[in-house]
Amino acid sequence: MLKRWRWSVGVLLLLGCAGAPSYLQRGNEVLFGRQGDEVWVQGPWTAVHPSSDVDEVIDQLCPAVMSLDLAQAKDYGREYCGVLYSLGNGEYSASWPSPLGRTRLVGTDQRRKSCSVPSSVRDDRGDVSILADFHSHPWFPSKMSREDRWAESQRWSLRIQFDSGCTLTKLIPYKGERRPGEVYLRRDKAWKLVGYIHEGDKDMGFVTPVED
């Protein structure tokens, strides 16, 4: 455990050492880390106010994430992943976001950083029930990718994605259910249905658009 704790602190210091202190450095507190192959995150994230209306929490995510290191740096940027959760008290909170993940080649001398969806939240206030994961893309425009929509990548009831222009997409995957997944865009504080992922398309995340 001590070795893992030191590794996590090392990651925080490494990521935050260039330039002014950032959210990656908060005293001795560890805000995210790895446990085996899984990523965990600390909660709640103080930049996002909890609410009984989960959409009020979702609307705060993009501005908060885009203030983080390299969140808008395009091909040289960083993706952040976190979760939305409840303690059973009727309020939803956001976790601290984590940049931990993998880097893969996507073009000539270009590398894309893909954050890993957290599997757990550490919140000293009580037992956690996770509703959704969220992640950012450091480009604009940038839609939810097919990989983001794959059935095997779905962990929770909802998935939220946003780009550096704060275009928000919501996926309700209905994983394991005999009904199509639903894809929504956030417009004027409301969700607009823009596509379905039919049962036969869930493995590959193919979206059938909804006609206006």
Backbone torsions as a table, in degrees:
resi	resn	phi	psi	omega
1	MET	NA	-42.0	-179.2
2	LEU	-64.2	-39.5	179.3
3	LYS	-62.4	-43.8	-179.3
4	ARG	-65.5	-39.6	179.4
5	TRP	-62.3	-43.6	178.9
6	ARG	-63.6	-38.5	178.1
7	TRP	-62.2	-43.3	-178.9
8	SER	-63.6	-44.4	178.2
9	VAL	-61.4	-39.7	178.6
10	GLY	-60.4	-40.6	177.0
11	VAL	-61.8	-43.7	-179.2
12	LEU	-61.6	-44.9	-178.3
13	LEU	-68.9	-39.1	179.1
14	LEU	-62.2	-44.6	-178.0
15	LEU	-71.6	-26.6	-174.7
16	GLY	-104.3	2.0	-171.0
17	CYS	-75.5	-25.3	-176.9
18	ALA	-86.1	107.5	178.3
19	GLY	99.0	-163.6	-176.2
20	ALA	-69.5	156.9	177.7
21	PRO	-57.9	143.9	-178.0
22	SER	-128.0	-174.3	178.8
23	TYR	-63.1	-18.7	179.1
24	LEU	-69.6	-13.2	176.7
25	GLN	-123.3	111.6	177.5
26	ARG	-135.2	77.0	-176.0
27	GLY	61.4	-133.3	178.5
28	ASN	-97.0	4.6	-176.7
29	GLU	-77.3	132.3	177.7
30	VAL	-94.8	122.6	-172.2
31	LEU	-97.6	-16.5	176.9
32	PHE	-163.2	164.7	179.2
33	GLY	-178.4	-173.9	178.4
34	ARG	-114.4	143.4	170.2
35	GLN	-128.9	100.7	-170.3
36	GLY	66.8	-127.6	179.4
37	ASP	-90.7	-1.7	-174.7
38	GLU	-101.3	153.1	175.9
39	VAL	-104.8	134.9	172.8
40	TRP	-116.1	157.2	178.8
41	VAL	-133.7	155.2	177.5
42	GLN	-90.0	150.3	175.8
43	GLY	-141.6	159.4	-3.0
44	PRO	-86.9	162.1	175.6
45	TRP	-83.7	120.8	-173.2
46	THR	-70.1	-16.3	179.4
47	ALA	-77.6	-13.4	-177.3
48	VAL	-120.5	119.8	-177.6
49	HIS	-77.4	134.9	177.3
50	PRO	-67.9	157.6	-179.5
51	SER	-156.8	153.6	173.5
52	SER	-74.9	-15.6	176.4
53	ASP	-101.8	109.3	-175.5
54	VAL	-61.6	-28.9	178.7
55	ASP	-65.4	-31.2	176.3
56	GLU	-66.1	-33.9	175.8
57	VAL	-71.4	-44.9	-179.9
58	ILE	-58.8	-39.9	-178.0
59	ASP	-66.4	-18.0	178.6
60	GLN	-88.6	-14.9	-169.4
61	LEU	-65.4	-51.9	-173.0
62	CYS	-61.1	-50.5	179.0
63	PRO	-57.9	-36.7	-179.5
64	ALA	-69.6	-45.3	-179.1
65	VAL	-66.9	-38.9	-176.9
66	MET	-69.0	-9.4	174.8
67	SER	-86.2	-4.1	-176.5
68	LEU	-86.7	165.9	-176.3
69	ASP	-56.6	125.4	172.8
70	LEU	61.7	16.2	-177.9
71	ALA	-68.4	-19.3	-179.6
72	GLN	-120.4	21.3	-171.1
73	ALA	-90.9	19.5	173.1
74	LYS	53.7	-126.5	-175.3
75	ASP	-64.0	-18.7	178.2
76	TYR	-104.2	13.6	-173.7
77	GLY	-87.9	-172.9	-175.4
78	ARG	-133.8	133.9	172.0
79	GLU	-87.8	149.9	176.4
80	TYR	-125.1	137.5	178.5
81	CYS	-123.4	139.1	175.6
82	GLY	-150.7	-171.2	179.8
83	VAL	-137.2	158.7	170.9
84	LEU	-108.5	137.0	-173.1
85	TYR	-151.0	168.6	178.6
86	SER	-130.4	154.5	173.6
87	LEU	-103.4	12.2	-179.6
88	GLY	82.4	14.2	-178.6
89	ASN	-105.4	10.7	179.4
90	GLY	87.2	0.7	179.1
91	GLU	-117.1	148.3	175.9
92	TYR	-108.0	141.3	178.3
93	SER	-126.3	159.5	173.1
94	ALA	-105.0	143.0	173.5
95	SER	-80.4	166.1	166.9
96	TRP	-63.3	141.7	178.0
97	PRO	-83.1	150.1	-179.4
98	SER	-118.0	138.2	174.2
99	PRO	-93.3	1.4	-177.1
100	LEU	-64.2	138.5	-179.1
101	GLY	172.2	-141.2	-176.9
102	ARG	-131.4	158.2	176.6
103	THR	-117.5	130.9	-179.8
104	ARG	-133.8	149.9	-179.6
105	LEU	-73.8	128.8	179.8
106	VAL	-121.3	-3.6	-179.6
107	GLY	179.7	-176.4	-178.4
108	THR	-61.1	114.3	178.3
109	ASP	57.8	22.5	177.8
110	GLN	-115.9	137.7	-179.5
111	ARG	-128.9	132.8	-179.2
112	ARG	-104.0	128.8	178.5
113	LYS	-94.9	121.1	179.4
114	SER	-113.1	116.4	-179.9
115	CYS	-76.0	154.6	179.3
116	SER	-94.0	134.3	179.2
117	VAL	-65.5	125.8	178.9
118	PRO	-62.8	145.0	178.1
119	SER	-99.9	-12.7	-178.4
120	SER	-156.0	158.9	177.6
121	VAL	-122.4	139.0	174.7
122	ARG	-107.2	109.5	-179.7
123	ASP	-134.3	114.6	-175.4
124	ASP	-67.2	-9.4	-175.4
125	ARG	-79.0	-18.8	-179.0
126	GLY	164.7	-170.7	179.9
127	ASP	-76.2	138.3	-172.2
128	VAL	-102.7	138.0	170.3
129	SER	-122.1	114.7	-175.0
130	ILE	-86.6	129.3	178.9
131	LEU	-97.4	-42.2	-169.0
132	ALA	-150.5	157.8	166.3
133	ASP	-110.7	157.3	175.7
134	PHE	-136.7	151.2	174.5
135	HIS	-152.8	156.9	-177.6
136	SER	-108.5	158.6	167.4
137	HIS	-119.3	137.7	-176.7
138	PRO	-84.2	16.8	179.4
139	TRP	-121.3	166.2	169.8
140	PHE	-144.7	132.5	-9.1
141	PRO	-78.7	155.0	178.6
142	SER	-154.0	108.7	-178.5
143	LYS	-79.6	169.4	170.2
144	MET	-61.8	122.9	-175.1
145	SER	-75.2	164.6	177.2
146	ARG	-62.4	-37.4	176.5
147	GLU	-60.3	-37.5	176.5
148	ASP	-63.5	-24.8	-174.8
149	ARG	-98.6	-7.7	-179.8
150	TRP	-55.8	141.6	179.3
151	ALA	-59.7	-40.7	-175.5
152	GLU	-67.7	-18.3	-179.5
153	SER	-90.8	-4.1	-177.3
154	GLN	-83.6	128.8	-177.6
155	ARG	-115.3	-34.9	-171.8
156	TRP	-125.1	-176.9	-173.9
157	SER	-71.1	-27.5	-178.8
158	LEU	-134.5	153.3	169.8
159	ARG	-130.5	130.2	178.8
160	ILE	-115.6	131.7	176.8
161	GLN	-132.8	145.6	176.4
162	PHE	-147.5	152.2	178.4
163	ASP	-101.2	-175.4	-175.8
164	SER	-71.7	-11.1	173.3
165	GLY	-93.0	5.0	178.9
166	CYS	64.3	35.4	166.5
167	THR	-81.5	118.0	-174.5
168	LEU	-99.8	133.0	175.1
169	THR	-120.8	139.3	176.8
170	LYS	-121.9	132.6	174.3
171	LEU	-115.4	126.1	168.7
172	ILE	-104.7	101.2	-169.1
173	PRO	-76.3	-24.5	-174.5
174	TYR	47.1	48.3	-178.6
175	LYS	-63.6	131.9	179.5
176	GLY	78.6	2.1	179.3
177	GLU	-107.3	150.8	-179.4
178	ARG	-89.7	63.7	176.2
179	ARG	-155.2	154.1	-177.3
180	PRO	-71.2	147.8	168.9
181	GLY	-70.0	159.4	-177.0
182	GLU	-127.1	137.1	179.6
183	VAL	-117.0	130.3	-176.9
184	TYR	-126.6	151.0	167.8
185	LEU	-110.8	144.3	177.9
186	ARG	-87.8	119.5	-179.8
187	ARG	-139.6	124.3	176.7
188	ASP	53.0	47.2	176.6
189	LYS	64.0	24.4	177.6
190	ALA	-140.6	157.0	178.2
191	TRP	-97.1	126.9	178.5
192	LYS	-107.4	122.6	177.4
193	LEU	-68.0	124.5	-177.6
194	VAL	-120.9	-10.3	-179.4
195	GLY	-172.3	160.8	175.3
196	TYR	-118.9	148.1	169.5
197	ILE	-113.7	100.6	-175.3
198	HIS	-69.1	160.9	-173.7
199	GLU	-52.0	-44.8	-178.7
200	GLY	-70.5	-11.4	-178.3
201	ASP	-106.0	-2.2	-173.3
202	LYS	-64.7	-38.4	-178.2
203	ASP	-59.3	-38.0	-177.1
204	MET	-100.0	-5.5	176.0
205	GLY	71.0	26.1	-179.2
206	PHE	-75.8	131.6	-176.9
207	VAL	-103.9	130.5	170.4
208	THR	-95.6	114.7	-175.9
209	PRO	-63.6	151.9	174.3
210	VAL	-95.9	130.9	178.7
211	GLU	-70.7	138.7	176.9
212	ASP	-69.1	NA	NA
